[in-house]
């Protein structure tokens, strides 16, 4: 280890000597760069002032000329494409077909006497029976105020619901299907 210390000291000393030389060289180069750009910037600024109006005019002229060329090309392309469109007829876009209801829902069902007291005695499709039951529920305020999913039964509705005082709206169709033929 005794040998390594002198070598390390020598290298450190050499670096210290080289460092001031490098710093001095860097300072001189920086000074030259600072001095040179001042002269160049003054010349460049003067040149830019003179060239600025010319460049702006050229740029504006290019902008104006460019769209004319593009529109001329587009117009030529349209003229060429127009006869092709006339000879080729595209099929008309298909309109969305109106959704057809399921025939099973539209088949008239005869309600029994208990259900007939609410919806009437004439045969009705299942969709219309459901509509009329909900109209009856809303008219008489039978939907529970705290939990809107629950329906409180009155005397007429209790006959349909199998004697229950309260039933979920999701179970309503199950009870109604027992009273239609």
C-alpha positions as CSV (number, residue, x, y, z in Angstrom):
1,X,0.0,0.0,0.0
2,X,2.9,2.3,0.6
3,X,3.7,2.3,-3.2
4,X,0.1,3.2,-4.2
5,X,0.0,6.4,-2.2
6,X,2.8,8.2,-3.9
7,X,1.4,7.3,-7.3
8,X,-2.0,8.6,-6.3
9,X,-0.4,11.8,-5.0
10,X,1.4,12.3,-8.3
11,X,-1.8,11.9,-10.3
12,X,-3.7,14.3,-8.1
13,X,-0.9,16.8,-8.4
14,X,-0.8,16.4,-12.2
15,X,-4.6,17.0,-12.4
16,X,-4.3,20.1,-10.3
17,X,-1.7,21.5,-12.6
18,X,-3.7,20.6,-15.7
19,X,-6.9,22.0,-14.3
20,X,-5.8,25.6,-14.3
21,X,-4.5,25.3,-17.8
22,X,-7.8,23.9,-19.0
23,X,-9.8,26.5,-17.2
24,X,-7.7,29.3,-18.7
25,X,-8.2,27.8,-22.2
26,X,-12.0,27.6,-21.6
27,X,-12.1,31.2,-20.4
28,X,-10.3,32.4,-23.5
29,X,-12.6,30.4,-25.8
30,X,-15.7,31.7,-24.0
31,X,-14.4,35.3,-24.3
32,X,-13.9,34.9,-28.1
33,X,-17.3,33.4,-28.5
34,X,-18.9,36.3,-26.6
35,X,-17.0,38.9,-28.6
36,X,-17.7,37.3,-32.0
37,X,-21.5,36.9,-31.7
38,X,-21.9,40.6,-30.8
39,X,-20.6,41.6,-34.1
40,X,-22.4,38.9,-35.9
41,X,-25.7,39.5,-34.2
42,X,-25.6,43.2,-35.2
43,X,-25.0,42.2,-38.8
44,X,-27.6,39.5,-38.7
45,X,-30.2,41.7,-37.1
46,X,-29.7,44.3,-39.8
47,X,-30.0,41.6,-42.5
48,X,-33.2,40.2,-40.9
49,X,-34.8,43.6,-40.8
50,X,-34.2,44.0,-44.5
51,X,-35.2,40.4,-45.4
52,X,-38.3,40.2,-43.2
53,X,-40.7,42.1,-45.5
54,X,-39.5,40.1,-48.5
55,X,-39.9,36.8,-46.7
56,X,-43.3,37.7,-45.5
57,X,-44.4,38.7,-49.0
58,X,-43.0,35.4,-50.4
59,X,-44.7,33.4,-47.7
60,X,-48.0,35.1,-48.3
61,X,-47.7,34.6,-52.0
62,X,-47.0,30.9,-51.5
63,X,-50.0,30.5,-49.2
64,X,-52.3,32.2,-51.8
65,X,-50.9,30.2,-54.6
66,X,-51.0,26.8,-52.8
67,X,-54.8,26.6,-52.4
68,X,-55.3,27.6,-56.0
69,X,-53.2,24.6,-57.2
70,X,-55.0,22.3,-54.8
71,X,-58.4,23.4,-55.9
72,X,-57.4,23.1,-59.5
73,X,-56.4,19.5,-58.9
74,X,-59.5,18.8,-57.0
75,X,-61.7,20.3,-59.7
76,X,-60.0,18.2,-62.3
77,X,-60.4,15.1,-60.2
78,X,-64.1,15.9,-59.7
79,X,-64.6,16.3,-63.5
80,X,-63.0,13.0,-64.1
81,X,-65.0,11.3,-61.3
82,X,-68.4,12.7,-62.3
83,X,-68.9,10.6,-65.4
84,X,-67.9,7.5,-63.4
85,X,-70.6,8.2,-60.8
86,X,-73.2,8.7,-63.5
87,X,-72.5,5.3,-65.1
88,X,-72.3,3.4,-61.8
89,X,-75.4,3.5,-59.7
90,X,-75.0,2.7,-56.1
91,X,-77.8,0.8,-54.4
92,X,-79.9,3.0,-52.1
93,X,-79.0,2.8,-48.5
94,X,-81.2,0.3,-46.7
95,X,-83.5,1.8,-44.1
96,X,-83.5,0.2,-40.7
97,X,-86.4,-2.1,-40.6
98,X,-88.9,-1.3,-37.9
99,X,-88.6,-3.8,-35.1
100,X,-91.3,-6.3,-35.1
101,X,-92.9,-7.3,-31.8
102,X,-92.8,-10.9,-30.7
103,X,-96.1,-12.6,-31.8
104,X,-96.4,-14.4,-28.4
105,X,-96.7,-11.1,-26.6
106,X,-99.3,-9.8,-29.1
107,X,-101.6,-12.9,-28.8
108,X,-104.8,-11.9,-27.0
109,X,-105.3,-13.6,-23.6
110,X,-108.6,-13.9,-21.8
111,X,-108.3,-12.6,-18.2
112,X,-110.3,-14.4,-15.4
113,X,-112.8,-12.7,-13.1
114,X,-110.2,-11.5,-10.6
115,X,-107.9,-9.9,-13.2
116,X,-111.0,-8.7,-15.2
117,X,-111.9,-6.5,-12.3
118,X,-108.8,-4.4,-13.0
119,X,-108.1,-4.7,-16.7
120,X,-111.5,-5.5,-18.1
121,X,-113.1,-8.8,-19.4
122,X,-112.1,-8.5,-23.1
123,X,-109.1,-10.5,-24.4
124,X,-105.9,-8.4,-24.4
125,X,-102.3,-9.0,-25.3
126,X,-99.9,-9.5,-22.4
127,X,-98.3,-6.1,-22.9
128,X,-101.6,-4.3,-22.6
129,X,-102.6,-6.3,-19.5
130,X,-99.3,-5.2,-17.8
131,X,-99.9,-1.5,-18.9
132,X,-103.4,-1.5,-17.4
133,X,-102.2,-3.1,-14.1
134,X,-99.5,-0.4,-13.7
135,X,-102.1,2.3,-14.5
136,X,-104.3,0.9,-11.7
137,X,-101.3,0.8,-9.3
138,X,-100.4,4.4,-10.0
139,X,-104.0,5.7,-10.0
140,X,-104.6,4.2,-6.5
141,X,-101.1,5.0,-5.2
142,X,-100.2,1.4,-4.4
143,X,-96.5,1.7,-5.0
144,X,-94.6,1.7,-1.7
145,X,-93.2,5.2,-0.9
146,X,-90.0,4.0,0.8
147,X,-89.2,1.1,-1.5
148,X,-90.5,1.8,-5.0
149,X,-89.9,-1.8,-6.1
150,X,-92.7,-3.0,-3.7
151,X,-96.4,-2.9,-4.5
152,X,-98.9,-2.7,-1.6
153,X,-102.0,-4.7,-2.5
154,X,-105.6,-3.4,-2.1
155,X,-108.6,-5.8,-2.1
156,X,-108.8,-6.1,-6.0
157,X,-105.0,-6.6,-6.4
158,X,-104.8,-8.9,-3.4
159,X,-107.0,-11.4,-5.3
160,X,-104.5,-11.5,-8.1
161,X,-101.4,-11.6,-5.8
162,X,-102.6,-14.8,-4.0
163,X,-103.6,-13.0,-0.8
164,X,-100.3,-11.3,-0.2
165,X,-100.3,-7.7,1.2
166,X,-97.1,-6.7,-0.5
167,X,-95.3,-8.1,-3.5
168,X,-92.2,-7.1,-5.6
169,X,-92.8,-5.6,-9.0
170,X,-90.6,-8.3,-10.5
171,X,-93.0,-11.0,-9.2
172,X,-96.0,-9.2,-10.5
173,X,-96.0,-10.9,-14.0
174,X,-95.6,-14.3,-12.3
175,X,-98.9,-13.7,-10.4
176,X,-100.6,-12.2,-13.5
177,X,-99.8,-15.2,-15.7
178,X,-101.8,-17.5,-13.3
179,X,-105.0,-15.4,-14.1
180,X,-104.9,-15.5,-17.9
181,X,-105.9,-18.2,-20.3
